[in-house]
Structure formats: C-alpha cells, structure tokens
Amino acid sequence: MKITSSLTGRFLILTVIFVMLAEVFIFLPSVGRFRLEYLRERLDQAQIASLALLATRDDQISLDLRLELLRNAEVLNIVLRRDEMRELVLSDFMPTTVSQTYDLREPGFFMPIWDAIQVLGRSENRVIRVIGEPVKSGGLLIEASLMEEPLRYAMIEYGRNIFFLSLLISLLTAALLFLAVRRFIVKPIRKLVQHMIAYRDNPEDPSRIVQPTSRVLELSEAEFALSDLQTQLTQSLRQKDRLAALGGAVSRISHDLRNMLTTAQLIADRMERSEDPTVRRSSPKLLGSLDRAIRLCESTLAFGKAEEPAPEIRMHNLSQIVDDVIENDRLRDTETPLALISEVDETLELPVDPEQIYRVFSNLIRNARQAITGSGQPGEIRVSAFVADAMAQIEIADTGPGLPPKAQENIFQPFKGGARRGGTGLGLAIAAELVRGHGGRLELVQTSAAGTRFRILLPAQMRNAA
C-alpha cells in the first residue's frame, strides 16, 4: 500500500512539507543576520588590528606584521576616522576596485535579506567595502575592504547546516505527530470501522451496535450518530420481519374469513326474501356490509402478495359514501353521545374508487369516535367538502382531546402512529396509501385539546379528462 493512500502517510508528508516551509521562512532572515554578523566581526577584527598598529612608537611596524594583521582580520585595508580625519591605517594589495559599499550602521530589516540573496546568487569574487561604528568609542567610523568569496562560502556552509538541522527537526516532528495521530485518531477510526464491518455482517444482532467510548469530541459524536443509526436500522429490520410474519398470518385469516363471509352472504340473500318488513329493510345494509367485508379480505390477500390494488376510479357521489359511513358507524355504537354531521353537497361527484374511499372515511371517523369515547365527554365529528382549483378538499374534524406528540411524529407510519394504547397505527397508514393511489394526499391540518382536523385532497376530475 502506498504511503499517500493512508491518512497517517499523508499527514506525515504534509507535516514534513509544512515544517520545511516554516524553516524556509526562518532561513532567509537568519542568513541575512549571519551575513551582518560576519561583516561586523570583520570590522571588529579590523579595529583590533588598527589598535595594534597605533600602540607602536610612531605607528611603525614591519611589512610582514602589517600583512599578518590584515590576514588575521581577513580584510584588504582598514580606514579609521578619528577627529574628523580619515586615516588609512593598514593596507594590502587591492586586486580590483571596490564593487559595492555596505553601511552596517542602520541595516534595516529587508535590505540585509535582499543583500544576502544577491551574495548567494553571484559567482564572481568581488571587492566590497564595509562601513560601521568602532566599538568602545574607538573612533567615529571604521571602514574595511574585503573579498566577497569567503563571505559567500561561509553563508553556504551556514545554510547547509541550517538545512540539515531543519530536515532533522521536521523528520522528528513528523515522527512524533505520526505516532500521536495513529494513537489518538487513526486507531479509534479503525476501531469504529471494525464495528461497522461487524454490524454489516449481521445488522439484526443488537449486540453488534457500537457503544460510544471515545473521549475525543468529534469521534464521540460520530459514535453516537452511528449508534443511533444502527439502533434504528436494527429496529426497522426486526419490525419488517414481524410485518412479514403478520402479513402471512393476515393472508391466511383473510382467506378463511372470506369463505365464512360468503356463507353469511348467502344467508343474507335469503333474509331479503323474508316477509318481515324490518328484516327486509335491514337486509340491504347487511348485504352491503358483507360485500365490503369480502372485498376487504380479497384486497388483504392481494396486499399480502404485493401492495394495495390500484383503485377502480369512476365518477361517484361523495355524499352517498359519507352518509353510508356515518350510518354504519352509528349502528356500531348507539350509546355514546356523539354527533355525526355531514356537510357534503349532495350533488358533488368525484372520480374515486367508492370502496377504497369508504375505507378512508371509515378509518378516520372510527379513530375520531375512539378519541372522543376515550375522553368520556360528548363530542362531534363533522365532514365537509368543497372544490377549488380542480382539487376537492375534504375535511374531517372532531372535538376530541387531540393527538399525543408521539403519534404526531409518526402519524402515517404503520405500527408507529397509534394514538391509543394497544393501537397499531395501521388505519391512518392504510388511509394515506389509498388516498395516494387516487393521486391525492392525506394530511393532518391541526390537533390540540380543542380537537383534530384531517384534510383529504383529491383530483376533482378524471385524470384522462380534458
């Protein structure tokens, strides 16, 4: 594996690069300062040589001694200014004229750096003059001429030492950071990845859900987020298994129940021929209920195989469906003081599947009745409808106690949106799916202690209508 493909390898390379860049920014000022110190040292040596000459009688020394003093100071000549007089104290053969003069009294910050870069970039051996102030008040001014090549060699040697020292520091720093990153970042990340791989192999095993242990804030947040995700996914998978088992059981029950209802339907047909007027009036309602029950069983069997069957849409009077639902709901409970009111226009016709829309209204009204009954107070359920912008808006409002917060969060989710204890939440989920099949949507408009209001939006015209 290439070093650049791992997090630690990239971090190591970047650390070395950044440390070397930092050393480069440090190197230029340090080389400029080294050049100044080198030249000042030459002036100090030149002043010492001039003092040795001035200490003699009549300033007379031998030529060999003069040359030795200049060689020790590494200069070609020395000029000392005292009492406004400029005096050539020591001098040697000048191979060429002075190429440039440098004043060290006020060097500034950037000029020494620029001068040092120029010295490193030149190859010729020039003669330069350096001007500075004598130490210990040994005069007003001191000048010295010297060859530039020794200065360049000294600067190159200094730069080479700085480079190797910087390289050593960068490698040491990178190694320490490398070990620290592996210990405190890479190792926890690898541990987290191993947890993810183990969970991937068996996501239904809750023991494989990661347990947050990191003390690093970012890693701790990642572990908590992953733990929540794995927990929700495991619960969803287990719930889907239960749904699959429940679907198989419901399909088998629906198959047997359909046979039973078919027998009851035959008996109801005979009751319709009874001479008793009351029995004859009740027979159509009984036959309608049995027919809907049989269709529901058939739809459940179809749902167990795939999904809710496509609606058989045709223009149908909405008021008749609502009245039928209300009348059947009244027959279920005649003791609860509950008012069921329909404000649907008797002439309103919509493109719907009457059986599926009947189930939608039945689920919503039954839920509202259960909420009001559970509160122990009298109440009212009101159904209204109007058409606007080619969409029918149907509202079912009740005066019940409202939905609890948990039910509101998962209002249309099966097995999650139940508002009462023991409820499954399937009614609203099925209702929402049936409405979507009609090209509309079911939404919760408002719920509070004053009541709950649902809205059904349905196309007001056939889909293939012009």
PATIMAR-907208 format. One line per 3 residues: number of its first residue (from 1); their letters; for each residue y, z, x of C-alpha. Coordinates in Angstrom, 1 decimal. Example, Ala and Ser with C-alpha at 12.3 -4.5 7.8 and 13.67 -1.06 7.14 Angstrom:
<pts>
1> AS> -4.5/7.8/12.3; -1.1/7.1/13.7
</pts>
This chain:
<pts>
1> MKI> 0.0/0.0/0.0; 3.4/-1.0/1.4; 5.8/1.9/2.1
4> TSS> 8.5/0.2/0.0; 6.3/0.3/-3.1; 6.2/4.1/-3.3
7> LTG> 9.0/6.4/-4.3; 8.8/8.6/-1.2; 8.7/5.5/1.1
10> RFL> 11.9/4.1/-0.5; 13.5/7.5/-0.3; 12.6/7.7/3.4
13> ILT> 14.1/4.3/4.2; 17.2/4.9/2.2; 17.7/8.3/4.0
16> VIF> 17.4/6.7/7.4; 19.9/3.9/6.4; 22.4/6.3/4.9
19> VML> 22.2/8.7/7.9; 22.7/5.8/10.3; 25.7/4.5/8.3
22> AEV> 27.2/8.0/8.4; 26.7/8.0/12.2; 28.4/4.7/12.5
25> FIF> 31.5/6.1/10.7; 31.3/9.0/13.1; 30.6/6.8/16.1
28> LPS> 33.9/4.8/16.1; 36.2/7.8/16.2; 34.0/9.6/18.7
31> VGR> 34.1/6.6/21.1; 37.8/6.4/20.7; 38.1/10.1/21.5
34> FRL> 35.8/9.6/24.5; 38.0/6.9/25.9; 41.1/9.1/25.6
37> EYL> 39.3/12.0/27.4; 38.1/9.6/30.1; 41.6/8.3/30.8
40> RER> 43.1/11.8/30.6; 40.5/13.0/33.1; 41.6/10.2/35.4
43> LDQ> 45.2/11.3/35.1; 44.2/14.9/35.9; 42.3/13.8/39.0
46> AQI> 45.3/11.7/40.0; 47.6/14.7/39.7; 45.2/16.8/41.8
49> ASL> 45.2/14.0/44.5; 49.1/13.9/44.4; 49.3/17.6/44.8
52> ALL> 47.0/17.4/47.9; 49.4/14.9/49.4; 52.6/17.0/48.5
55> ATR> 51.0/20.1/50.1; 51.1/18.4/53.6; 54.0/18.5/56.0
58> DDQ> 56.4/15.6/55.4; 53.8/14.1/53.0; 52.0/12.6/55.9
61> ISL> 48.2/12.2/55.7; 45.8/9.7/57.2; 44.9/6.4/55.6
64> DLR> 41.3/7.4/55.2; 42.2/10.6/53.4; 44.5/8.7/51.1
67> LEL> 41.7/6.3/50.2; 39.3/9.2/49.7; 41.7/10.9/47.3
70> LRN> 42.1/7.7/45.3; 38.3/7.1/45.2; 37.7/10.7/44.0
73> AEV> 40.3/10.2/41.2; 38.8/6.7/40.5; 42.3/5.2/40.4
76> LNI> 44.1/2.5/42.5; 47.5/4.1/42.7; 49.4/7.1/41.5
79> VLR> 53.1/7.3/40.4; 54.7/10.7/39.8; 58.1/11.1/38.2
82> RDE> 60.0/14.3/39.0; 63.7/14.9/38.6; 64.2/11.5/37.0
85> MRE> 62.9/9.9/40.2; 59.8/7.7/40.1; 57.8/8.0/43.3
88> LVL> 54.6/6.1/44.4; 52.6/9.0/45.7; 49.3/7.2/46.6
91> SDF> 48.4/3.5/46.6; 45.5/1.2/47.4; 44.9/-2.5/47.4
94> MPT> 45.5/-4.0/43.9; 43.0/-6.8/43.2; 45.2/-8.2/40.5
97> TVS> 48.3/-7.4/38.4; 48.3/-4.8/35.6; 47.0/-6.4/32.4
100> QTY> 47.9/-3.6/30.0; 49.6/-0.2/29.8; 48.4/2.7/27.7
103> DLR> 50.6/5.6/26.8; 48.5/8.7/26.1; 51.4/11.0/25.1
106> EPG> 51.2/10.0/21.4; 48.0/8.0/20.9; 47.8/8.4/17.1
109> FFM> 44.5/8.2/15.2; 43.7/4.5/14.6; 45.0/3.0/17.8
112> PIW> 42.5/4.7/20.1; 39.7/3.5/17.9; 41.0/-0.1/18.0
115> DAI> 41.6/0.1/21.7; 38.0/1.4/22.2; 36.6/-1.5/20.2
118> QVL> 38.6/-4.0/22.3; 37.3/-2.5/25.5; 33.7/-2.7/24.4
121> GRS> 34.2/-6.3/23.3; 35.7/-7.5/26.7; 33.6/-8.6/29.7
124> ENR> 36.3/-9.0/32.4; 37.2/-6.3/34.8; 41.0/-5.8/34.3
127> VIR> 43.5/-3.5/35.9; 45.1/-1.1/33.4; 47.9/1.4/33.7
130> VIG> 47.7/4.8/32.0; 50.8/7.0/31.4; 50.6/10.7/30.5
133> EPV> 52.2/14.1/30.9; 51.3/16.1/34.0; 49.6/19.4/33.4
136> KSG> 51.1/22.8/34.3; 54.6/21.2/34.3; 53.8/19.3/37.5
139> GLL> 56.5/16.7/36.8; 58.0/14.7/34.0; 55.5/11.8/33.9
142> IEA> 52.4/10.6/35.8; 51.1/7.1/35.9; 47.8/5.8/37.3
145> SLM> 46.3/2.3/37.6; 42.6/1.8/37.5; 39.8/-0.7/36.9
148> EEP> 38.6/-1.1/33.3; 35.0/-1.9/34.0; 33.9/1.7/34.9
151> LRY> 35.5/2.8/31.6; 33.5/0.2/29.7; 30.2/1.3/31.4
154> AMI> 30.9/4.9/30.6; 31.7/4.1/27.0; 28.5/2.0/26.7
157> EYG> 26.4/4.9/28.1; 28.1/7.3/25.8; 27.4/5.0/22.8
160> RNI> 23.8/4.7/23.8; 23.4/8.4/23.9; 25.1/8.7/20.5
163> FFL> 22.8/6.1/19.1; 19.6/7.7/20.2; 20.8/11.1/19.1
166> SLL> 21.8/9.7/15.7; 18.4/8.0/15.4; 16.7/11.3/16.2
169> ISL> 18.8/13.2/13.7; 18.2/10.5/11.0; 14.4/10.5/11.5
172> LTA> 14.3/14.3/11.5; 16.4/14.5/8.4; 14.4/11.8/6.7
175> ALL> 11.1/13.5/7.5; 12.4/16.8/6.1; 13.6/15.1/2.9
178> FLA> 10.4/13.1/2.7; 8.4/16.3/2.7; 10.7/18.0/0.3
181> VRR> 10.6/15.1/-2.2; 6.8/14.9/-2.0; 6.6/18.7/-2.6
184> FIV> 9.2/19.2/-5.4; 9.5/15.7/-7.1; 6.6/13.4/-6.3
187> KPI> 3.8/16.0/-6.7; 5.0/17.1/-10.2; 5.4/13.5/-11.3
190> RKL> 1.9/12.6/-10.1; 0.6/15.7/-12.0; 2.4/14.5/-15.1
193> VQH> 0.9/11.0/-14.7; -2.6/12.5/-14.3; -2.1/14.4/-17.6
196> MIA> -1.0/11.2/-19.3; -4.1/9.3/-18.0; -6.4/12.1/-19.1
199> YRD> -4.8/12.1/-22.6; -5.0/8.3/-22.8; -8.8/8.5/-22.3
202> NPE> -9.2/10.8/-25.3; -6.0/11.2/-27.4; -7.7/13.1/-30.2
205> DPS> -8.6/16.0/-27.9; -5.8/18.6/-28.3; -6.8/20.4/-25.1
208> RIV> -5.5/17.3/-23.1; -2.0/17.8/-24.4; 0.3/18.5/-21.4
211> QPT> 1.5/22.1/-21.1; 5.1/22.3/-19.7; 5.1/24.3/-16.5
214> SRV> 7.8/22.7/-14.2; 10.8/24.7/-13.3; 12.9/21.6/-12.5
217> LEL> 15.1/20.9/-15.5; 14.6/17.1/-15.7; 10.8/17.4/-15.2
220> SEA> 10.6/20.2/-17.7; 12.5/18.1/-20.3; 10.1/15.2/-19.6
223> EFA> 7.1/17.5/-20.0; 8.4/19.0/-23.3; 9.1/15.5/-24.6
226> LSD> 5.7/14.3/-23.6; 4.0/17.3/-25.1; 5.8/16.8/-28.4
229> LQT> 4.9/13.1/-28.4; 1.2/13.8/-27.7; 1.1/16.6/-30.3
232> QLT> 2.5/14.3/-33.0; 0.2/11.4/-32.0; -2.9/13.7/-32.0
235> QSL> -2.0/15.0/-35.4; -1.4/11.4/-36.7; -4.7/10.2/-35.4
238> RQK> -6.6/13.2/-36.9; -4.7/12.6/-40.2; -5.7/8.9/-40.1
241> DRL> -9.3/9.9/-39.7; -9.0/12.2/-42.7; -7.3/9.5/-44.7
244> AAL> -10.1/7.1/-43.8; -12.7/9.6/-45.0; -10.7/10.3/-48.1
247> GGA> -10.4/6.6/-48.8; -14.1/6.2/-48.6; -14.6/9.1/-51.0
250> VSR> -12.0/7.9/-53.4; -13.5/4.5/-53.5; -16.9/5.9/-54.3
253> ISH> -15.5/8.2/-57.0; -13.4/5.3/-58.5; -16.5/3.2/-58.7
256> DLR> -18.4/5.8/-60.7; -15.3/6.7/-62.8; -14.7/3.1/-63.7
259> NML> -18.2/2.9/-65.2; -17.6/6.1/-67.2; -14.2/4.8/-68.5
262> TTA> -15.8/1.6/-69.5; -18.2/3.5/-71.7; -15.3/5.5/-73.2
265> QLI> -13.5/2.3/-73.9; -16.4/1.1/-75.9; -16.4/4.3/-77.9
268> ADR> -12.6/3.9/-78.5; -13.2/0.4/-79.8; -15.4/1.8/-82.5
271> MER> -12.9/4.6/-83.3; -10.3/1.8/-84.0; -12.5/0.7/-86.9
274> SED> -12.6/4.2/-88.4; -11.3/4.7/-92.0; -9.4/7.8/-91.0
277> PTV> -5.7/6.8/-90.7; -4.9/9.4/-88.0; -7.8/8.2/-85.8
280> RRS> -6.8/4.6/-86.3; -3.2/5.3/-85.2; -4.4/7.1/-82.1
283> SPK> -7.0/4.5/-81.1; -4.4/2.0/-79.6; -2.9/4.7/-77.4
286> LLG> -6.3/5.9/-76.3; -7.4/2.3/-75.6; -4.2/1.7/-73.6
289> SLD> -4.7/4.8/-71.5; -8.4/3.9/-70.8; -7.4/0.4/-69.9
292> RAI> -4.8/1.7/-67.4; -7.3/4.1/-66.0; -9.9/1.3/-65.5
295> RLC> -7.2/-0.8/-63.8; -6.2/2.1/-61.6; -9.8/2.5/-60.5
298> EST> -10.1/-1.2/-59.7; -6.8/-1.0/-57.7; -8.1/2.0/-55.8
301> LAF> -11.2/0.2/-54.9; -9.1/-2.8/-53.7; -6.8/-0.4/-51.8
304> GKA> -9.8/1.1/-50.0; -10.7/-2.3/-48.7; -7.2/-3.5/-47.7
307> EEP> -3.9/-2.4/-49.3; -2.2/-2.2/-52.7; -2.9/-5.5/-54.5
310> APE> 0.0/-7.9/-54.9; 1.9/-7.5/-58.2; 1.4/-9.9/-61.0
313> IRM> 5.0/-10.4/-61.8; 6.2/-11.7/-65.2; 9.3/-11.0/-67.4
316> HNL> 8.7/-7.8/-69.3; 10.7/-5.5/-71.4; 11.6/-2.5/-69.3
319> SQI> 12.4/-0.2/-72.3; 8.9/-0.6/-73.6; 7.4/0.6/-70.3
322> VDD> 9.7/3.6/-70.1; 9.0/4.6/-73.7; 5.3/4.3/-73.1
325> VIE> 5.5/6.5/-70.0; 7.7/9.1/-71.9; 5.4/9.2/-74.9
328> NDR> 2.3/9.6/-72.8; 4.0/12.4/-70.8; 4.9/14.2/-73.9
331> LRD> 1.3/14.1/-75.1; 0.2/15.9/-71.8; 2.5/18.9/-72.3
334> TET> 3.8/19.9/-75.7; 4.7/23.5/-74.8; 7.3/23.1/-72.1
337> PLA> 10.9/23.0/-73.4; 11.7/19.7/-71.7; 13.9/16.8/-73.0
340> LIS> 12.8/13.3/-72.0; 15.6/10.8/-72.6; 15.6/7.0/-72.1
343> EVD> 19.0/5.2/-71.9; 17.4/1.9/-71.0; 18.8/-1.1/-73.0
346> ETL> 16.0/-2.2/-75.4; 16.8/-5.9/-74.6; 16.6/-5.5/-70.8
349> ELP> 13.8/-7.6/-69.3; 12.9/-7.7/-65.7; 10.4/-9.6/-63.5
352> VDP> 7.8/-6.9/-62.9; 4.1/-6.1/-63.0; 4.0/-3.7/-66.0
355> EQI> 1.0/-1.8/-64.8; 2.5/-1.1/-61.4; 5.9/-0.2/-62.7
358> YRV> 4.3/2.0/-65.2; 2.7/3.9/-62.3; 6.0/4.2/-60.6
361> FSN> 7.8/5.7/-63.6; 4.7/7.9/-64.3; 4.7/9.4/-60.8
364> LIR> 8.5/10.0/-60.8; 8.6/11.6/-64.3; 5.5/13.7/-63.6
367> NAR> 7.0/15.0/-60.4; 10.2/15.9/-62.2; 8.3/17.6/-65.0
370> QAI> 6.3/19.7/-62.5; 9.5/20.7/-60.7; 11.2/21.8/-63.9
373> TGS> 8.0/23.6/-65.2; 7.7/25.4/-61.9; 11.2/26.8/-62.2
376> GQP> 10.4/28.4/-65.6; 13.6/27.1/-67.1; 14.2/24.4/-69.8
379> GEI> 15.3/21.1/-68.4; 16.0/17.4/-68.9; 14.7/14.1/-67.5
382> RVS> 16.9/11.1/-68.1; 16.1/7.4/-67.3; 18.9/4.9/-67.2
385> AFV> 19.2/1.3/-66.0; 21.8/-1.5/-65.6; 22.1/-4.8/-63.8
388> ADA> 24.7/-5.6/-61.1; 24.8/-8.4/-58.5; 21.4/-9.8/-59.5
391> MAQ> 19.8/-6.4/-58.9; 18.6/-3.9/-61.5; 19.4/-0.3/-60.7
394> IEI> 17.1/2.2/-62.5; 17.8/5.9/-62.1; 15.5/8.8/-62.9
397> ADT> 17.5/12.1/-62.9; 16.3/15.6/-63.7; 17.8/19.1/-63.8
400> GPG> 15.1/20.7/-61.7; 15.6/23.0/-58.7; 15.8/20.2/-56.2
403> LPP> 13.5/19.2/-53.3; 12.9/21.6/-50.4; 14.2/20.5/-46.9
406> KAQ> 10.7/19.8/-45.6; 9.9/17.5/-48.5; 13.2/15.6/-47.9
409> ENI> 12.4/14.9/-44.3; 9.2/13.0/-45.2; 9.9/12.1/-48.7
412> FQP> 7.9/8.9/-48.9; 5.3/9.7/-46.3; 1.7/10.3/-47.6
415> FKG> 0.4/13.9/-47.1; 3.8/14.9/-45.8; 6.3/14.7/-48.6
418> GAR> 4.7/17.1/-51.1; 7.4/19.3/-52.8; 5.0/21.8/-54.3
421> RGG> 2.2/23.9/-52.9; -1.1/22.0/-52.9; 0.7/18.7/-53.4
424> TGL> -0.4/15.7/-51.3; 2.8/13.7/-51.5; 0.8/10.6/-52.4
427> GLA> 2.7/9.9/-55.6; 6.1/9.1/-54.1; 4.4/7.2/-51.2
430> IAA> 2.5/5.0/-53.7; 5.6/4.5/-55.9; 7.7/3.4/-52.9
433> ELV> 4.9/1.0/-51.8; 4.7/-0.5/-55.3; 8.5/-1.0/-55.5
436> RGH> 8.5/-2.7/-52.1; 5.8/-5.1/-53.4; 8.3/-6.1/-56.1
439> GGR> 11.0/-6.9/-53.4; 12.9/-3.8/-54.1; 13.2/-0.2/-52.8
442> LEL> 12.9/3.3/-53.9; 15.5/5.8/-52.6; 16.5/9.4/-53.0
445> VQT> 20.1/9.5/-54.1; 20.8/13.2/-54.5; 18.9/16.5/-54.6
448> SAA> 20.3/20.0/-54.9; 19.9/23.2/-57.1; 21.5/21.2/-59.9
451> GTR> 18.8/18.6/-59.9; 17.3/15.4/-58.3; 18.1/11.8/-58.8
454> FRI> 16.0/8.8/-57.6; 17.1/5.2/-57.7; 14.9/2.1/-58.1
457> LLP> 16.4/-1.2/-57.0; 14.6/-4.3/-58.4; 15.5/-8.0/-58.5
460> AQM> 16.8/-8.9/-61.9; 15.5/-12.5/-61.9; 12.2/-14.2/-61.0
463> RNA> 12.0/-15.0/-57.3; 11.5/-18.7/-57.9; 14.3/-18.9/-60.5
466> A> 17.3/-21.0/-59.6
</pts>
